């Protein structure tokens, strides 16, 4: 079934790969919300661009009109964006959110993969954890995607649930895009936080 997706983060490396993957492997329509969206070259048949600041509540409320799913692929998770996004989605009675976060926010990385990648040792992950907490404490039908280190390697991957340890340090961007597409176009991973890695 075709979904109408509001994409926030289309200009990130993962956002670009995911956007192209969705266009190639689904019939979904994409609305890109970005402060510099007018610079993008888009598929006129299936993409629309909105030039605006996605951290602003009024911009989000306007952009969410007639959307089915929100997809966030930003490099940095900002708790204030998450709070405004939850409020905007509630005001539009929109439930489905897929948000890319980071591995390590639940201290789920085994020591042999690098203990410095966990929140306990890496306080830079704190905003990612705060964002996840806001989303998880909402009434949204969310999927939080926590990829390992992104690369352009093989597309093999495994999915782990919250509380399960990662099996690898890295994962291909295409693999993460595949998990995102599955979350958007099926009922998979609803109200779940899932890790994605390529087993070492």
C-alpha positions, 0 to 999 in steps of 0.5 A, a space after each residue: 500500500 502506498 504511503 505518504 512520507 514526510 522526510 526530515 533529513 533528506 540531505 544526510 548521507 543516510 537520508 539520501 540513500 534511504 530516499 533513493 531506496 524508497 523511490 526504487 523499491 516502493 510506490 511511496 510518495 515523499 515530501 521533503 522538509 528541509 531548510 534548504 529543500 529548494 536546492 534538491 533535485 527531485 522526482 517530480 512524480 513522487 516527491 514534493 519539497 517544503 522549504 522550512 525549519 523542521 525544528 519549528 512547531 508551526 512548520 511541522 504542523 503545516 508540513 504534516 497535512 495529508 501525510 501517513 508517516 514521518 521519517 527522521 534521518 538526521 545526523 543529530 537527534 535534538 530533544 526539542 525537535 522530538 518534543 515538537 514532532 510529538 506535539 505536531 503529530 498529535 495535533 494532526 492525529 498522525 501516529 506513525 513515526 520512524 526515527 533514526 537514532 544511534 547505537 549505544 544509547 541503552 549501553 547495548 554494545 558489548 565490550 569487545 565491539 568497543 565500550 566507548 560507543 556506549 552512553 555510559 562512556 560517551 556523553 555525546 549520545 545523551 541527546 540521542 537517548 533523551 530523544 528516544 525517551 521522548 518518543 518512547 513515552 509518547 502515544 505514537 506508533 514509533 520505530 526507533 532505528 539504531 544503526 551501527 557505524 554506517 558504511 557502503 559495505 555488504 547489505 547483510 544485516 541483523 536486527 536486534 531488539 531493545 535490550 539485546 546486544 549488537 553483533 557487529 560494529 558496522 552496517 551498510 546504509 542500504 541495509 538500514 534503508 531496507 529496515 526503514 522501508 519494512 517499518 514504513 510499508 508493513 506493521 513491523 517494529 511498531 513501538 520498538 527500538 531496533 538495532 541494525 548491524 552486520 555481524 562481525 
